[in-house]
Amino acid sequence: MFNGLKHKDLRQQLRGNLTRPEFILWQAIRGKALGVKFRRQHGIGPYIVDFYAAEISLIVEVDGESHFDEKDIFADELRTCLLNDFGMKVLRYTNLQVMQELPAVLEHLLGEIERRRLR
């Protein structure tokens, strides 16, 4: 279920080509900066998620403009439901939130990390 060989090359390519918002968030959460280890561009089932903290089953997605048309919103909702069915929590932040409100994003993320640890 995790990091299947089918998408290995794509995961490696994505890790080497993070968007600017993904890079900024990665710099803020890497190295257990928030108390948990995040992996970037991690394969889960048929999906590659932006960031994944395995010890608390938490996924963080950074959504750009391509996620805001009707078809993509539906696809993201379906993907989130499937990942929730696996017991994972998906948090979504927009590129704009990461770029302009990083402290608030990190505070929200830290709150969810604490909630996940307490369950």
Residue pairs with C-beta under 8 A, 6 or more apart in sequence:
1 44
1 45
1 86
2 42
2 43
2 44
3 11
3 42
3 43
4 43
7 43
7 48
8 43
10 48
11 41
11 42
11 43
11 48
12 41
14 41
14 48
15 40
15 41
18 26
18 40
19 62
19 64
19 95
20 95
20 99
21 62
21 64
21 95
21 98
21 99
22 40
22 50
22 62
22 98
24 98
24 99
24 102
25 51
25 60
25 62
25 93
25 98
25 102
25 105
26 38
26 40
26 51
28 102
28 106
29 38
29 51
29 60
29 106
29 109
30 38
34 106
34 109
34 110
34 113
35 110
35 113
36 53
36 55
36 56
36 58
36 113
37 53
37 54
37 55
38 51
38 52
38 53
38 60
39 51
39 52
39 53
39 54
40 50
40 51
41 48
41 49
41 50
42 48
42 49
42 51
42 52
43 49
44 52
44 59
44 83
44 86
44 88
45 82
45 83
45 86
47 79
47 82
47 83
49 59
49 60
49 61
49 83
49 90
50 59
50 60
50 61
50 62
51 59
51 60
51 61
51 62
52 58
52 59
52 60
53 59
53 60
53 113
56 113
56 116
56 117
57 86
57 87
57 88
57 89
57 116
58 88
58 89
58 91
58 112
58 113
58 116
59 83
59 88
59 89
59 90
59 91
60 90
60 91
60 92
60 93
60 109
61 76
61 90
61 91
61 92
61 93
62 92
62 93
62 94
62 95
62 98
63 76
63 92
63 93
63 94
63 95
64 94
64 95
65 95
66 72
67 73
67 76
76 92
79 90
80 90
80 92
83 90
84 90
89 112
89 116
91 108
91 109
91 112
93 105
97 104
97 105
98 105
